[in-house]
């Protein structure tokens, strides 16, 4: 960027935002399973509509191929690939169950080994609390029952054991719901078989579930809901869908049933018994899934031809594919387009992707991933384009009742999506927004979206794509505010309130020349100290001179400012020593980049990295009066997210490093002591920072409510945004906050009930215990 006047350049930042960043779990970056050289590729491809249809002839061909490999001592590789397919290609589980059934009919030893491996993996899954993997393994278990590989009574016993563990006294609600969910979600795959062959056992199991669900108190879900005043309990909805399917004689179109073609052959084979799977008891260190809400986007008539349980299972397929193919999203989309339903279901796919994008408190993957999936979904399947347009219009219409954090994610994603389609959009449909006041959710959404678009491109390009009436909502030209530039009127106030008389301009010009000449920092310090001693500068104006001149010197690009800070770090360290100095420096950054919140955010991040300012200084600066006035926009919040996120990530890194070192054989005691000390210091800083942030939230909101302007439209919208972000930070960092809840409780004691209610909403899900028989 040109130092003074260029407005077209922008930092070459890709679409990324630290608030959306989350490191995937270990092993999460799956692509399509790659078959080892020893195993038949057909095992992976079988069931693909465009490559290998799962008809009877193809299944028999696959079984013959695998039978030959089993005869050549390739059994272990075949079983390993089989289980990889089961946990990566969720809609194909019935095919794999049928394949194992046909192989079991030929060689029941193979079926026994598959059953044994299933038991081992189930046991390991319960030990490690891998609930998603457990769901897929139990699904495979159900299909092995359908294929007569395992006795139906064995599955019923395992499900009864899981339900019993869910109802154990003292369980937290998260554990109970997670275990009950495993039982309920397994039944659609096998209930038809159990109805015919184990009717008494199925009736008993359903009766126990019904008793539990009748007594169960739904968790408080408002804090995890995308829509305010609209939080539907996911588990209760799943149970209603299951009961409806039971009334429909277990007719489920979203599940393939290839085993029916081989019923006679499979019924003549040997069935194996599976010994009981032990569900370890709860211990306080265990972490369980947070409460789930049902995300509904499209009106009911959009999917009127799809049964409720089919819709739920289709969405479940999509979520699993998003997870397993996050390293190869195009293959994941291809699998989504081949789900086992004959009626149009693409609306369910779009709705499920948005549901994951808006998942609270944190989506599993970066926002960029979901944006890429939706973009390529439109490119690979044209029928999804009108659905996506319809989805955006629905979300836009409901912005007033959308969670504040989700609205921010929507704006961020929408800008990126527009950047992939030349910023084309039917803005005319939103013309009515121009008649609304500035302090409304829709106007601020358009304003934020256009600013995000500018960050991804440049202002002139965005303005060309936007109708003239909407251009007033676009951001300003980016122009650095250098108070010592030639032509600046004498007496102009700087960020810290000092004047910029002509004499200061001469000093600034000399300073810039020293920077350009790469004068050593020590010499610059000596020169500046001489100016203070001679009365030409005060200590306050010296710090301002350092800040503005360094910012001006590095304003061409982000790499320039990073280099400037790094090269003259001793200069900053010499003059930024107190809390007041740090606040003054941040004020200078804010003033210099008043027209570019992105530059402001990035420079503050660099100052944090080089430890020129600390996290507490940034938090205090965010909640300073001049910044709180901007809380209706996203700018201050992206700074706060960054500083808190970095502090928490640093503590997590120290904790992980300490754990790895402790588990290492022959760990050095001195190394462990140092790591433990670093971790404890970081944890203390994290605790103090979070307490400071929430204390400032409480004070700021209390002052606002007591100001007498709370009923004004602008003030009401400001409160909606600020309290929404309080909810966001409580929700996101509740695991860290829970260790010092009592201290936080003190902060929210005696404050306005509208504020304390937000804190209470977070406490309730943690405090609720499961109802036990």
Helices and strands as residue ranges (DSSP letters): G 18-20, H 42-45, H 56-71, H 75-88, G 90-92, H 93-106, H 108-128, H 131-146, H 152-166, H 173-197, H 199-215, G 222-224, H 234-247, G 258-262, H 263-267, G 300-303, H 308-324, H 329-336, H 346-357, H 367-380, H 383-397, G 399-401, H 404-419, G 427-435, H 441-456, H 459-465, G 468-473, H 502-516, H 521-533, H 539-553, H 558-567, H 569-575, H 579-592, H 597-609, H 615-622, H 625-628, H 635-663, H 669-705, H 713-732, H 734-737, G 738-740, H 741-747, H 753-767
